Amino acid sequence: MSKLFLTEIDKLKSKTLALCALVEERLHLSVKSVLDVDSDLANTVIKGDEDVDQKEVEIEEECLKILALYQPVAADLRLVVAILKLNNDLERIGDLSASIAYRARDLFDLPRVNSNFNIPQLADKVKEVLRFSINSFVNLNPDLAREVMSSDDEIDRLNRTNLSEIQRSIKQDPEKIESYISLMIASRALERVGDHCTNIAEDVIYMVQGDIIRHRMA
């Protein structure tokens, strides 16, 4: 491929890494806003979602331009296609982070509950798999990507435990149902972030090895 093509690829990679860093930060802040019931921090995350959306559009346009102008093949084609797909997952993680922040803002105006349940543990695990999925992309590491995929069951289990315990608390303390529902939605959003991390891991495996493993176990 031409030098110009390689320059375009480098630019695409740089933009993707910038989005990765931004999304990772958004998730961290959204979780903190819920656990601390910090409405100001929540508003910061919500307003910042536009930045994630803008970067997602720029990356998609860059991918489509490269596909149209250079018609890459083999590994180069897989790289562009994988970035196009994981770009969408990163944007969705940004949306879910904003959703979590909205729950923090709701909680600020609602009666306090005595427990965050295991949302801190779930959040730590989800942040870990997001970091691992990003690192698997940066380092072209399919083994790390598979580690991300293997964590999905644990994330699902933590979320199910949360939902069960929150439902039990609603029955015991129905006057605070709105607060509990906000925590339930936050937990579910974290579980969905984990799903998108699995998608990213699958895209990395496709990019590096050419294996399409979506919708089946690695």
Contacts in CASP RR format, 6 or more apart in sequence:
PFRMAT RR
TARGET T0000
AUTHOR 0000-0000-0000
METHOD contacts of the structure
MODEL  1
MSKLFLTEIDKLKSKTLALCALVEERLHLSVKSVLDVDSDLANTVIKGDE
DVDQKEVEIEEECLKILALYQPVAADLRLVVAILKLNNDLERIGDLSASI
AYRARDLFDLPRVNSNFNIPQLADKVKEVLRFSINSFVNLNPDLAREVMS
SDDEIDRLNRTNLSEIQRSIKQDPEKIESYISLMIASRALERVGDHCTNI
AEDVIYMVQGDIIRHRMA
1 70 0 8 1.000
1 72 0 8 1.000
1 76 0 8 1.000
2 70 0 8 1.000
5 66 0 8 1.000
5 70 0 8 1.000
5 72 0 8 1.000
5 76 0 8 1.000
8 62 0 8 1.000
8 65 0 8 1.000
8 66 0 8 1.000
8 70 0 8 1.000
9 66 0 8 1.000
9 76 0 8 1.000
9 79 0 8 1.000
9 80 0 8 1.000
11 62 0 8 1.000
12 59 0 8 1.000
12 62 0 8 1.000
12 63 0 8 1.000
12 66 0 8 1.000
12 80 0 8 1.000
12 83 0 8 1.000
13 83 0 8 1.000
15 55 0 8 1.000
15 58 0 8 1.000
15 59 0 8 1.000
15 62 0 8 1.000
16 59 0 8 1.000
16 83 0 8 1.000
16 86 0 8 1.000
16 87 0 8 1.000
16 137 0 8 1.000
17 138 0 8 1.000
18 55 0 8 1.000
19 52 0 8 1.000
19 55 0 8 1.000
19 56 0 8 1.000
19 59 0 8 1.000
19 87 0 8 1.000
19 90 0 8 1.000
20 90 0 8 1.000
20 134 0 8 1.000
20 137 0 8 1.000
20 138 0 8 1.000
22 51 0 8 1.000
22 52 0 8 1.000
22 55 0 8 1.000
23 52 0 8 1.000
23 90 0 8 1.000
23 93 0 8 1.000
23 94 0 8 1.000
23 97 0 8 1.000
23 130 0 8 1.000
24 127 0 8 1.000
24 130 0 8 1.000
24 131 0 8 1.000
24 134 0 8 1.000
26 45 0 8 1.000
26 48 0 8 1.000
26 49 0 8 1.000
26 52 0 8 1.000
26 93 0 8 1.000
26 94 0 8 1.000
26 97 0 8 1.000
26 98 0 8 1.000
27 93 0 8 1.000
27 94 0 8 1.000
27 96 0 8 1.000
27 97 0 8 1.000
27 100 0 8 1.000
27 126 0 8 1.000
27 127 0 8 1.000
27 130 0 8 1.000
27 193 0 8 1.000
28 127 0 8 1.000
29 41 0 8 1.000
29 44 0 8 1.000
29 45 0 8 1.000
29 97 0 8 1.000
29 101 0 8 1.000
30 42 0 8 1.000
30 45 0 8 1.000
30 97 0 8 1.000
30 98 0 8 1.000
30 100 0 8 1.000
30 101 0 8 1.000
30 104 0 8 1.000
31 100 0 8 1.000
31 123 0 8 1.000
31 127 0 8 1.000
31 190 0 8 1.000
32 38 0 8 1.000
32 41 0 8 1.000
33 39 0 8 1.000
33 41 0 8 1.000
33 42 0 8 1.000
33 45 0 8 1.000
33 100 0 8 1.000
33 101 0 8 1.000
33 104 0 8 1.000
33 105 0 8 1.000
34 42 0 8 1.000
34 100 0 8 1.000
34 101 0 8 1.000
34 103 0 8 1.000
34 104 0 8 1.000
34 107 0 8 1.000
34 116 0 8 1.000
34 119 0 8 1.000
34 183 0 8 1.000
34 186 0 8 1.000
35 116 0 8 1.000
35 119 0 8 1.000
35 120 0 8 1.000
35 123 0 8 1.000
36 104 0 8 1.000
37 104 0 8 1.000
37 107 0 8 1.000
37 108 0 8 1.000
37 112 0 8 1.000
38 104 0 8 1.000
38 108 0 8 1.000
39 104 0 8 1.000
39 105 0 8 1.000
39 108 0 8 1.000
39 109 0 8 1.000
41 101 0 8 1.000
41 104 0 8 1.000
42 101 0 8 1.000
42 102 0 8 1.000
42 104 0 8 1.000
42 105 0 8 1.000
42 108 0 8 1.000
43 101 0 8 1.000
43 105 0 8 1.000
45 97 0 8 1.000
45 98 0 8 1.000
45 100 0 8 1.000
45 101 0 8 1.000
46 98 0 8 1.000
46 101 0 8 1.000
46 102 0 8 1.000
46 105 0 8 1.000
48 98 0 8 1.000
49 94 0 8 1.000
49 95 0 8 1.000
49 97 0 8 1.000
49 98 0 8 1.000
52 90 0 8 1.000
52 91 0 8 1.000
52 94 0 8 1.000
52 95 0 8 1.000
53 91 0 8 1.000
56 87 0 8 1.000
56 88 0 8 1.000
56 90 0 8 1.000
56 91 0 8 1.000
59 83 0 8 1.000
59 84 0 8 1.000
59 87 0 8 1.000
60 84 0 8 1.000
60 87 0 8 1.000
60 88 0 8 1.000
63 80 0 8 1.000
63 83 0 8 1.000
63 84 0 8 1.000
63 87 0 8 1.000
64 84 0 8 1.000
66 72 0 8 1.000
66 80 0 8 1.000
67 80 0 8 1.000
70 76 0 8 1.000
72 79 0 8 1.000
72 80 0 8 1.000
78 206 0 8 1.000
78 207 0 8 1.000
78 210 0 8 1.000
79 207 0 8 1.000
81 206 0 8 1.000
81 207 0 8 1.000
82 203 0 8 1.000
82 204 0 8 1.000
82 206 0 8 1.000
82 207 0 8 1.000
83 207 0 8 1.000
85 199 0 8 1.000
85 203 0 8 1.000
86 137 0 8 1.000
86 199 0 8 1.000
86 200 0 8 1.000
86 203 0 8 1.000
86 204 0 8 1.000
89 196 0 8 1.000
89 197 0 8 1.000
89 199 0 8 1.000
89 200 0 8 1.000
89 203 0 8 1.000
90 196 0 8 1.000
90 200 0 8 1.000
92 192 0 8 1.000
92 196 0 8 1.000
93 130 0 8 1.000
93 193 0 8 1.000
93 196 0 8 1.000
93 197 0 8 1.000
96 189 0 8 1.000
96 190 0 8 1.000
96 192 0 8 1.000
96 193 0 8 1.000
96 196 0 8 1.000
97 193 0 8 1.000
99 185 0 8 1.000
99 186 0 8 1.000
99 189 0 8 1.000
100 186 0 8 1.000
100 189 0 8 1.000
100 190 0 8 1.000
103 182 0 8 1.000
103 183 0 8 1.000
103 185 0 8 1.000
103 186 0 8 1.000
103 189 0 8 1.000
104 186 0 8 1.000
106 178 0 8 1.000
106 182 0 8 1.000
107 179 0 8 1.000
107 182 0 8 1.000
107 183 0 8 1.000
110 176 0 8 1.000
110 178 0 8 1.000
110 179 0 8 1.000
110 182 0 8 1.000
111 175 0 8 1.000
111 176 0 8 1.000
111 179 0 8 1.000
112 179 0 8 1.000
113 169 0 8 1.000
113 173 0 8 1.000
113 176 0 8 1.000
113 179 0 8 1.000
113 180 0 8 1.000
113 183 0 8 1.000
115 169 0 8 1.000
116 183 0 8 1.000
117 161 0 8 1.000
117 162 0 8 1.000
117 165 0 8 1.000
117 166 0 8 1.000
117 183 0 8 1.000
117 187 0 8 1.000
118 158 0 8 1.000
118 161 0 8 1.000
118 162 0 8 1.000
118 165 0 8 1.000
119 162 0 8 1.000
119 183 0 8 1.000
119 186 0 8 1.000
119 187 0 8 1.000
119 190 0 8 1.000
121 158 0 8 1.000
122 155 0 8 1.000
122 158 0 8 1.000
122 159 0 8 1.000
122 162 0 8 1.000
122 187 0 8 1.000
122 190 0 8 1.000
122 191 0 8 1.000
123 190 0 8 1.000
125 151 0 8 1.000
125 154 0 8 1.000
125 155 0 8 1.000
125 158 0 8 1.000
126 155 0 8 1.000
126 190 0 8 1.000
126 191 0 8 1.000
126 193 0 8 1.000
126 194 0 8 1.000
126 197 0 8 1.000
128 151 0 8 1.000
129 148 0 8 1.000
129 151 0 8 1.000
129 155 0 8 1.000
129 194 0 8 1.000
129 197 0 8 1.000
129 198 0 8 1.000
130 193 0 8 1.000
130 194 0 8 1.000
130 197 0 8 1.000
132 144 0 8 1.000
132 147 0 8 1.000
132 148 0 8 1.000
132 151 0 8 1.000
132 197 0 8 1.000
132 201 0 8 1.000
133 145 0 8 1.000
133 148 0 8 1.000
133 197 0 8 1.000
133 198 0 8 1.000
133 200 0 8 1.000
133 201 0 8 1.000
133 204 0 8 1.000
134 200 0 8 1.000
135 141 0 8 1.000
135 144 0 8 1.000
136 142 0 8 1.000
136 144 0 8 1.000
136 145 0 8 1.000
136 148 0 8 1.000
136 200 0 8 1.000
136 201 0 8 1.000
136 204 0 8 1.000
137 200 0 8 1.000
137 203 0 8 1.000
137 204 0 8 1.000
137 207 0 8 1.000
140 204 0 8 1.000
140 207 0 8 1.000
140 208 0 8 1.000
141 204 0 8 1.000
141 208 0 8 1.000
142 204 0 8 1.000
142 205 0 8 1.000
142 208 0 8 1.000
142 209 0 8 1.000
145 200 0 8 1.000
145 201 0 8 1.000
145 202 0 8 1.000
145 204 0 8 1.000
145 205 0 8 1.000
145 208 0 8 1.000
146 201 0 8 1.000
146 205 0 8 1.000
146 218 0 8 1.000
148 197 0 8 1.000
148 198 0 8 1.000
148 200 0 8 1.000
148 201 0 8 1.000
149 198 0 8 1.000
149 201 0 8 1.000
149 202 0 8 1.000
149 217 0 8 1.000
149 218 0 8 1.000
150 218 0 8 1.000
152 194 0 8 1.000
152 195 0 8 1.000
152 198 0 8 1.000
155 190 0 8 1.000
155 191 0 8 1.000
155 194 0 8 1.000
156 191 0 8 1.000
158 191 0 8 1.000
159 187 0 8 1.000
159 188 0 8 1.000
159 190 0 8 1.000
159 191 0 8 1.000
162 183 0 8 1.000
162 184 0 8 1.000
162 187 0 8 1.000
163 184 0 8 1.000
163 187 0 8 1.000
163 188 0 8 1.000
166 180 0 8 1.000
166 183 0 8 1.000
166 184 0 8 1.000
166 187 0 8 1.000
167 184 0 8 1.000
169 180 0 8 1.000
170 176 0 8 1.000
170 177 0 8 1.000
170 180 0 8 1.000
170 181 0 8 1.000
173 180 0 8 1.000
199 214 0 8 1.000
202 213 0 8 1.000
202 214 0 8 1.000
202 218 0 8 1.000
205 211 0 8 1.000
205 213 0 8 1.000
205 218 0 8 1.000
206 212 0 8 1.000
206 213 0 8 1.000
END
